[in-house]
Amino acid sequence: MAKKKLEEFLEDNKGNFINIELSQYLLKLIHDKGSTPPKVIRAAGIEKSYLYQILNGKRQPGRDKLLRIAFSLGLDIIETDRLLKIANKGILYTRDIRDASIIFCLNNKYSLDKSQQLLDSLGLEPLE
């Protein structure tokens, strides 16, 4: 009985499961946003080899690096949370002051630099 219900649940929700690799999703985002890896490298302030290792699936970035990439691509909160989910990192949580500040910055289309300044002015850790 439980197996049948699980199979029904899986069938009913098959479009909601994440079945894409982080590297593939990032490449898709870069393309969809009309950007390029070199532009992301400059805007996110990350090492060239580091981004290419991520895009080749050889490296798993930390949460802050993903957030830097999200800002560099101008992602909204939904796209950013999906990026974090695909990477198996915690989504942004409104009850955490740092995360709430990041959400505010994303919603208001702040640049990475302006977001870092806001975090600093609040005495919060910058995005590493």
N, C-alpha and C positions, 0 to 999 in steps of 0.2 A: 504494500500500500504506500509506504513512504517513498519507495523508489519511483513509483508511478507519479506521485505528486512532485518529486524532485525533477523528473524528466519533463513534466508539464511546465513547471516553473522555468527550467532552463530554456525550453522551447519558446515560452511566452516572452522571455526577456533576452533572447539571444542578441538583439541589437544593442543592448545596454552594456555588454561586457567589453572590457578593454582587451583587444587582441592585436595590438600593434607595438612594435619595438620602439623604444625611445628614439633611437637614431632615425628611424623612418618617420616618426611623428615630427621630429625637429626639422628634418629635410622638407617635409610637407609644409610646415609652418613658415619656414624661410621662403619657400617658393610662393605660397599663398599670400604672404605679406609683401611680396615684391622685393625681398632683400636678397643678400648673398652672404655666404660665410665670412668673407672679409669685412663686410659692413657690420655683421654681428660681433665679430672679434673687436672691432674698434668701439662700437657702441657699448658693449658689455664690459669692455676692459679686461678681457681674458686672453690668455696666451693662445697663439695660433695653433700650436700643436695640440693643446688641450681640447679646443673645440673640434678639431679634426679627429681626434681620438674618440670623442663622444659621437660624432657623426658616422664614424666607422664601426661603432658598437664595441670599441675596445676599452672604453672607460665609462664609469657611471659617476656622473657629477653629483655633488652635494646639493642640498636644497637651495642654499644661497646662490650658487652658480646658476642654477635653473631660474631663479628669480631675476638675476642679472640679465639672463638671456631673454626672459619674458619682457622685461622693461625695454631691452634693445629692439625687440620686435613690435613693441606697442600692443602687447596682448591685453585683453580684458580679463576680468576675474574668472570667467568661465573657462577661457582658454588656458589661463595660468593654472587653475586647479586641475584641469585635465592633464596638463603637462606634468604636474607634480604627482598625480595619481599614476600615470603611465610609468614614471620613474620610481614608483613605490616610496615616495616621500609624502610627508604629511601635507594635506591641503591647508590653505590659509584658514585660520581659526579666529573668528571675530572676538572671542573673549580673551585673546592674547593681545596685549597692547602693541607689541611689535608687528604682529600679523595684521591687526586692525589698521595700523598706520600704513602698512604696505597695501592693504586693500584700498584704503583712501587714496593713496598715490596712483594705483592702477585705475581706479574709477575716474580719477581726475586727469588721467593721461599725463602724469608727471614724467619727466625724463628720469633716467637713473641718477644723474647728478642731483637734481632737485629732490628726489626721494631720499638720497643719502643725506642731504642737508637737513631734511625734515627729521629723519631718524636721529641724527646727531643733535639737533635742537631739542629733542625730547629726551636726550640722554640714553638713547637705545643703541644697540649694536648695529653698525652698518652692515650692509650686505657684503660678505667676503667674496 
